[in-house]
């Protein structure tokens, strides 16, 4: 078991949650629309780009490897999986920007109705927030794991 990976990711998630709860209730940081755009959109684009099975194998295999130090993949497989994870991070950030644009457009079209501004702004900001957090705690570590394993693998 890789204690450093577990400790590092747990600390990051804990610090983010602690930072949220210092200033507001955690529940206001949940928005189904933003989750669908950031998470669902990223998964859909990753599936369209690399296929569902390949994408899941790369991401889940990377997480499993990070936490258990289990490995049996070749250099080419690790390099390919690192590419998939890096693509996931890029797509995730792109979906965050897309969600922010959607929220801002909704907000600007409803400036006359102050009660509609808050929910639209929440979509804009939370979609970006989810994308950044997903990239930081999932795609970057998985990509780095696969790159390190490819670099350290015996040819």
Phi, psi and omega in degrees: 000132182271096183296324181298316180294314180298313181296315181298309181292323177296319178296317180298311180297317179298317179294320177297311180298319179297317178298321177295311186288343176293330185246349184193166175290146183298329186297333181287350177267011176249122179222113184302323179298315180293322177297315180298316182292308183289303183286307181295318179296319178297314179298318180296316179291322177295321176295317179295328183278314187238353185092147184296311184298314180297318180297314180293321177300319181293314185286308181294319178298322178293317177296315179299316180295321179298321185272335183247352185058025177275136181207146176198015183265155179276173181301313183298321180294316178297319179295319179295317179295323176296321178297317179298314180295321178294320175299318178302318178296318179295315179295323180298312179296321177297320178291327175297318177293321177298314178297321177297320178296317178300312180298319180292321177297316178299320181294313183291331178282347182242030181298334180288339181249097183301333181288342180269346183290316182302306180299322179293319178294325177298317177300314182300311185282318183290326178297317177295317179300311179301319181296316181294315180295317178300319178295316183291320186262350180238295191290317179295311179297321180293318178298315179297318178303309182296322178295317178296318180294322177294320180292324184268353183289148177279131181289000000 
